[in-house]
Amino acid sequence: MAEQRVSLTPQMLQYDDFDDRGRTRWLPYLMYFHRAHYRSDTVNTDELGFRYSCGPSGELASVAELPDSPVRLFAGSSTAFGIGATSDAASLPSRLWSTHAPAEPWLNFAGRSYNSAQEFLLFSLYRHLLPRVSDIVVFSGLNNLALARLPEEQRGDHGGFFNCGEYFEQMEGLRRRHRGRTSLFGRPEKEAPRGEEPVRPLEERIDYAVDLTARHLENWQALAHGTDTRITFVLQPLAGWVRNEPAPEEKLLFDELDRRSNFWELYGDIATMEPARRYADALQIACNKIGVDFLDLNPLLAEAAGPRDWLFVDRAHFTDLGHDITARLIAEGLRLS
């Protein structure tokens, strides 16, 4: 039983239900997206699956329920979506809209477990519904680097995505059924043996993740061309990218999660400060080349938070305090206040 997780972060049980793999919503092009019309005290989505954001007077907005004004978009993956927040009002776009940058409504435009290609595709597929967009903040970076360790056959031309191994297994089974496992000369086909591909060196994975991120940011730019929309890439914080010693509650949660997972085996070489600095520096250079504003939140959050401030419910997702401090730092760092 995950005792610390249940006692310290009971809202995570609601996110577990929300992300029930048995009820995954499969969509063309995107692969997967959130459950639509989901209702709970913690997380709620509209008819399209976008999470609601909350304004200064408690008003709600989403892609399917737009305000009568220009908007700002908060894009990214699960951290941008607000996993860990105790309510919709505590997520990053809500804290920006309600408190730290309230000049225009912020829409939660994030997709849980998305890579940079899926983040962009989500925008391209639903852009036609939007009013004028003044700012787009792409709050991301971790998933591209984490997925860069996948073998080449799973990364393909556009980068790997979470659970893509299951997808390729199912597609291979479908191909076998269609071809009947028989060759042109009537002999059963034999699959070529596949050796296990070694994980590439960290420097290669960083370069790969940066190239993918820059490629997809240029696509964001292309769709926004001719408008006055400002696009900014914000490198999201990770607990080990912010500080070496977690807060007391974080240590309890991280230790419990580590006993139940192989986090350090899979991601240990990207989960500390030194690779984070290398990654941030490379992203800064890439963003400068394509003319996209860049902000690394990790050192700013490290400076703003006290050593006992409980920021993370797990290594990637925030507490309500973490969401609020991070939203303030985004507003200040991007001069959105």
Disulfide bonds with the S-S distance in Angstrom:
none
